[in-house]
Amino acid sequence: MSMAEWEARAGELELEWRAFIDGRFVAAQSGATFDCINPANGQLLTKVAACDAADAELAVEAARWAFTDRRWAGMAPKYRKQLLLRFAALLREHQEELALLETIDMGKPIGDAMNYDAPAAANCIAWNAEAIDKFYDQVAPVEEDALALVTREPIGVVAAIVPWNFPLVMACWKLGPALATGNSVILKPSEKSPLSALKLAALAKQAGIPDGVFNVLPGFGHTVGEALAMHMDVDCITFTGSTRVGKHLLECAGKSNLKRTFMECGGKSPNIILSDAPDLDLAARVAASAIFYNQGEVCTAASRLLVQNNIKSAFVDRVLEYAYDWVCDNPIDPATRLGAMVDAAQMKQVLNYIEIGKQEGATLLLGGEQVLRESGGYYIAPTIFDDVHPNMRIYREEIFGPVLSITGFDTLEEAINLANDSCYGLAAAVWTADLTRAVKASRALRAGTVFVNNWDGGDMTMPFGGYKQSGNGRDKSIHALEKYTELKSTWIQLT
Ligand code: NAD
């Protein structure tokens, strides 16, 4: 579709703005709403229900009742699977609408939303649905006069609190395994990107997911998010977002009912380029895309580029050449590669880091400013700093924008030390043609994912998550299914 056609589609969208509780769309009990803004032009899209503790109460009650009467948890896995596959099929059928909602709500290019976000969300639901009736429990090897069962049961009421950078995908990474294992779910999307979550609710209803099993509460973190985190009848908080809020949610769990907590948090991921990389041109192209994709608003953005000094100058030139291809433009144009920052606050935060980088003495090679001001939207030019020292804030802190920091090194050992010199440990990469060096580096890198000669390789079969302050637990793969269950030991004495 052309840009004009996408714009026409956007104009025809009927945006859902109400919360979804117990199978019905409802306004917040207080009647309050918040503004949902299109970051491409700063214009109001719609006003959305601003849920708070009262709405959380209703949703928890509905989710608990749906769990207790076993309308979902008690359904045979093969039937849950059928309903979830229908849900996934509906996501595929509505791919264009879902992609469009992501683009107008958070500013990502429509091409990316069509190629990645919408299909990945459907694929995630389908993968978890397909897996659930292949999941066996265990019989323990004990005495003859007993039968000892180790079974997995759903945890109960799961609250999923998600961010705005991949609203649909992050939601489905939680929903897929939590629903497949028989839990009731309350999804709290980010206040910056609530629209696709509300569409998910409509499609889940259409697919036949029973009322109360899946609820969506749009609203702010400090109101409805906090109410869920502190609730005595929520059994699990599964979260993706900043490390700061992740730590706070752990405290809430401790202060309330010791609910299960899974935190997927921030990152400051290193990308190590050794001079013997098999294809330095590819490495340079990927170094640019790994920081500029999704406007750098990616938890695994390769924001620290570590380059061996004997090739550094030529390599940085190549990265710059590829960076010129990342031009900011209206995200609803299918030709756009770099869209808008999610909102004015995020743009301000990134611009602030750019100022800090300049003041700290890093060398600004590219960008460093707001662009397309006349659009009314929030755009930042791709930005590259060289000569970044490990004690600089732009080296240490997550910027969450299109800002690359480059640092040189001489030996692999030095590169590993630089890479691990971070409170985060989400992802890392090493580029080398030497298998032994690749394996030694991947073992030494303290990160949940290590890429060798690529960035962003992955699949639903592979766990995703972080070491250190990047979080605990894992999304995706069989490990994610396991985490939404409790283990039960049943000892049956035989007479
Ligand atoms: P954020 O932590 O500000 O917000 C995330 C969610 O938490 C939102 O829904 C927000 O409303 C909610 N929240 C905020 N305060 C809360 C509170 N007191 N109680 C309950 N809920 C609260 O993060 P963000 O700005 O939306 O997202 C960006 C962050 O997410 C980055 O740090 C990024 O690295 C991280 N992220 C991590 C992964 C991963 O898989 N590790 C993936 C994507 C994004």
Residues whose N, C-alpha, C, O or C-beta is under 5 A from the ligand:
A	BS01	NAD	I161 V162 P163 W164 K188 P189 S190 E191 G219 F220 G221 H222 G225 E226 A229 T240 G241 S242 T243 V245 E264 C265 G266 G267 C299 S470
